[in-house]
Amino acid sequence: VVHIGLDIGGSKVSIMAQDEAGKILAYQREPIQKNYTAFLAQIFDLTKQFTDKSNITLGIAIPGRVLKGKNNFTVNPANLPFLKEKDFGQDLKAHFGFLPAIENDANCFTLSEAVEGAGKDHDYVFGLIIGTGVGGGLAFKGNIIAGRHGIAGEWGHIPLPKRRPERDGDPMQCGCGQTGCLCPELSGGGIQKRYGMLGGNASKSVEEILTDKQNGDAIASKTFDLYFDSLAENLTVLIGILDPEVIVMGGGLTHIPNLADELKSRIGKGFWTSPLTTEIKLAQFNADSGVRGALHLGKQSSSQNL
Ligand SMILES: [Zn+2]
């Protein structure tokens, strides 16, 4: 049996295929075709070397919400508008002969880290993504907990629980249509906003602000203090609801030096059951977690296909 994972991103599509022993048979990443017909052809082309369709499993990671029906699914990622109102699930089924397993990319990230990455020694894993946006997923004993709407662990679109104007500034507009979601506040844009609030030039990139901090700039330093405080406070609330054994962090902002330690020293302050001993770790696979998680997802669903 060949296990195939596909990670469909806003700009790239990745494939990984492994045999039963975990040996990598295919691994490729290429720009995504942004037209539905060409996109389907691209997926069929990436998987065409695995000609025995009765002997493959296939899992897919995709941004945004996946709407699952009894024997079908549809997707509508904001950054891939050509997929809107297309019968993606049925088109895949017609080609492969079975309906592939599919989850959003944060769930696939979490699954990969839970099964073989930084969370593999724990039963109960929260996968946290912080970068241009904020997302998350939950896994228990190596399985995704998707929830009724597929959004379990998707904590980006709730308001900051304890907004403080001097730390968090004015509520930001979120891509979901709401204002003040923690998604923009705790992503790269939230760092730039705080830098501007303190008198810095908010058009500087997060990378530049980070360099300033490393060069001893007081405003940049204070900016990251505010950001770490806010992120830690939000993670404390998350722990108060979900109480995972470990939080595994991935995404563009995880390259901030000492991020895990900065959070560990702040999480749980003033909490009713502090000290909190939740482990905070960086993802092992990061950029590859989506495609690896998709592969595991397909593998787990294989009993339904074969
Ligand atoms: Zn939102």
Residues whose N, C-alpha, C, O or C-beta is under 5 A from the ligand:
A	BS01	ZN	G156 H157 C174 C176 Q178 C181 C183
